[in-house]
Amino acid sequence: MNENSVITRTRRIKFCQASSDATKPLPIITHIAFGSGGVNLSGEPIAPSEAQTALNTEIARYPVDSVTYPEETTARYAVTIPKDDLAGEIINEAALVDSEGDVAAIKTMYSKQKDAGVSFTFEFDDEF
């Protein structure tokens, strides 16, 4: 388990309900949100909490471009931030967001600055 990523309690509740009640299907992941509040003053990633319902400082969210399955129990979601979006922004946290708008998983990371004129492809693995 990675201390800088977590499946949220909200998502765990939805898993539980979906596995025990056919009238409550599990909402699919539709977006990845990006933020700038995932590190401390020293620049080290802050461990997210399963109780979080949002990123610390969301700056944008993008629809998932593709989903692949590199392992039997891993879904890899990918988005591309267009070259003209978020120029100069610092990104150090990301979240998988489901079709109901709820945050399903959060990952914090070292800061990356988005350059102008360059697209940025980001992959987020959801491991089970």
N, C-alpha and C positions, 0 to 999 in steps of 0.2 A: 504494500500500500504506500502511496506517495503522500507525504505529509502536506504537500502543497496542492492537493486536489481532493475533492469530497463530493459524494452524491448527497444532495440535500435531503433533509427530513421530509420535506414536501414530496419529493420524488419517491422516497421509500414508502410513504403512506399510499401513494398512487399505485406502486408495485403491489403492495399488500391487497389493496381493494381490487385491482385488476385480476389478481390470481385467485380471488375468492368470490368474485361477484361479476358475472358475465354482463351485467348492465353498466359496469364501470370500466370500459376499456382504457388501456394505458395510452395517454396522449403522446403523439410522436414528437420528436425533436424537430423544430422547424427553423430555429435561428441560433446564431452565436452572438452574444453580446460582448463588447470589449470595454475595459475600464482602465483607469489610471490610479486606483487606490489600493493596489495589491502589494505594496512594499512598505517597509518601515523607513524611518529617517536615515538609516544606514544603507538603504537600497536592497535589503534582504527581503525576499518574499515572506509575506505574513500568511500563516496557515489559515485557510478558510474554515468556517464552522458549518456543520451540517444544519444548524438552525438559521443560517442566512437565507433570506428570500430575495436578495438582490446583490449586485456587485457593490463594493464600497463607493465607487465613483464611475458609473456607467457613462461612456462617451458616445457609443454608437452600437447599433445591432444590425446584423445582416442576415438575410435568408441563407439557409444551407444550400450550397451549390451541388454537393454530391455526398453520398454515403457509400463507404466500402467496408468490407469485413476482412481485415487482415488476419484475424484469428477467429475461431468459432464463437468465442464469447466477447468479441470486441467489435464495436461499431465505430468507424472513423468518419467523423463529420468534417467537411471542408468548406471554407468560404474564402472568397478573394475580395479584399478591400481594393476598390478601384484606385488607379494611380492618382486621381485628383481628390480623393477623399482623405481626411484626417492628416493632411500634411503637417508635419512637425509635432503631432500628438505623441505622447508617451503612452505605451500600452504595457500593462503588467498584471492584468487580470482578465479572465474570460469566463463566460458561462454558457452552458447549453440551456436553451429556452424551449419549452414545449409549446404545443399548439394552443394551450390555454393561457399562455403568457407567463407561466411559472418557471422559475429557475430550477433546473434539474440537477446540475452539477456545476461546480466552480473550481477553477484552477488559477493559482497565482504563479508568477514567474518573474525573472529578472526583467527590468525595463528594456523595452525596445522602442526606438523612435521611428515613426513612419515617415519616410522620405517623400518629398514631393516628386511627382512624375514617375513613381515606381509603384506597381501593384504589389500587394502583400498577401500571399496565400497562407492561411492558417488552418492547421488540422488539430482536432480535439478528439482524443480516443475516449470512448465510454466503455470501460472494461467491467465485465461481470464475472 
